Amino acid sequence: MIATLVNEVKDGVIATIRGTNEITTEATKLVRDTVVNTLRAGGDITTTATEVAASAVSGVILAASATGTSLVTASKHSVKAVIGGVAEVGGDTTEAASHAVRTAIKESAQIGGDVAGVAQAAVEGAVDATKEIGGDVAKTTERAVLGAIEAAEEVSVETAHAVKETLRATIQGAKEIIEAPLK
């Protein structure tokens, strides 16, 4: 199911951005609708939401790479769409945000993208979506920032450093999250 979802999102987003070379409202709606439909059909939303979130973001990153679209822009829009879709079906948007951000970073690193830029955009997308749905912005920010750092650490020490510095400088509250003692 998950591999099918990645390809479905990738193919759908490629089809919607051909000719415009950008992530459009239609592409974002396609991602959100795919997340909603998959979660409604899947049964256990708690378990499935994080897998669906990661798969949808993966599909968008692959589509952006295949079409030459900005990975940074694609990351922000895909994370926003995923969180909106998860919220629509009553899933855990905070965990979905963490997994979506992690996936955006890992996929971008695998294809040689601007990982620090993607991290910033993905966290911004998570925060923006959480504000739009009326969720817990502080909790989502914390989970998204920590997810970004964890994913970056899996890539390399240098990538982790770059992501931390970018998030410290650009995301409200990230400095405190990064510098907080381990809980």
N, C-alpha and C positions, 0 to 999 in steps of 0.2 A: 504494500500500500504506500509506504513512504517513498520508495524509489519512483513509483508512478506519480506521486504528488510532485516531486522535484521536477520531473520531466513535463508534467502538465503545466505547472507554473512557468517553467522555462520557455516552453513552446508558446504558451499564451502571451507571455510578456514580449517575446521576440516578435510575434505577429503584430502586437499593438504598437511597438516602438519603431518598427521598420518604416523608413520614410521620414520620421520626425527626429530620430536619433536621441530621444529623451524619454524619461519615464513620465508618462502622461496620466491624467486622471483616470483614463480607461484602464491602463495597466495597473494602477493602484487598486481600482475597484475590482479588477479581475483577481488580484491576490487576496483581497479581503473576502470576496465571495467564495473563492476556493477554500480558504481557511474555514469559513462558516459552514459550507456544505460538507466538507470533510469531517469536521468535528461533530456535526449533527448526525452524520451517518456512522460515525465511529464507535459510539457507545460511551466508554469511560472518558469523559472530558479531562479529568485531572491528569491521567497518564498520557493521553494522546495530545493534549494541547502543546506541550513542550516539543514533542516530536514534529507535530504539524508546523509549529512556529519555525523551527529550525529548517525543516524541509522547504517551506515556502520561501524563506530568505535565501536559502541555497539556490533555489530555482531562479530567483530574481538576479542574484549575483552572477550566475552562469549566463543568464540571458544578457545582462549588461556587458559582460566580457565578450560574448559572441557578437554583439552588435556595436561594440566600441563606445557604449554609453558610459558615463561617469559612474564608477563604482561607489563613490562618495554619495552622490545623489540617489543612486539605486538603493544603497543601504538605508538611508534615512526614510525614504518612501516605503520600502518593504517592511521595515520594523514598525512604522506607524500603521500600515495596513494589517499586519499580523496582529498587533495588539488590539486594534479595532475589531477584528474578526473574533478573536478569543473573548473579548469583552461581550460581544453580541450574544454569544452562546453561554455566558456565565462561567468561563474558565478563569484560571489564575493568571491574570495579566502580568503580575510581577515576575513570576517564574518564566512566562512566555517571553517577556522582555529580556531577561537574562540569557535565555537560550538563543533568542533571535540575534542579540548583539554578539554573543560568542560565535555564532555561525557566520555572521557577516565578516568578522575579523579573520576567522580561520579560512574561509573561502577566498577572501581577498588576498591573504598571505600566499595561498597555494598558487594563485594566478599572477603574483607579483604586483599587486595593487598597493595603493597608499594606505597602509594599515592604520596609521595614526589618524589620517583623515577619515577613514571609514569608521574607526572607533568613535570619533567625535560625532560624526553624522548619525551613527546608529544610536548612540546614547541620546542625542538630541531628539531623534525620532521617537524613542521610547518615552522621553519626558513629555514631548508635545502630545503624543497620543494619550498619555495618562491624564494630562490636563483636559483634553477634549472629552474624555469619558468620565471625568470627575473622580479619578482614582487617587490613590495615595502617592503623590509625587515624590515625597522624600524616600519612601520605601523603594519605589521603582528606580529612582536615581541611584540609590545605594546598590541595588541588585544589578543594574545595568553597568555601573562603573566597575563593580567587583567582577562581573562577568567579562567585561572588556579586558581587564587586567589579567585575569586567569587565562583567557584565550591567548592574549599577547605573550604571556610567559611560556605558553606551550610552543610558541613560534620561536622565540629567542630572547635572550637577555636584552639585546639592543632594542628589539621591537617592544618589549615590555617597558623599557625606559622611555622610549618615544611616545608610547600610548599614555603612560602616566603623566608625562610632561604636557602633552596636548590636552588631556582631560583636566589637569590642574588649572591650566590657563583658560579653558573655554567653557567648562561646565560648572554652573553654580552648585556649590556644595561638594564638588569632587575633591578638592584639596583636603577637606576635613575627613572625607571617607578614606582617601588614600593614606593619610597620616594617622588615622585612628589605630590604637593598639589592637592586635588580634583579639577577637572575642572568644 
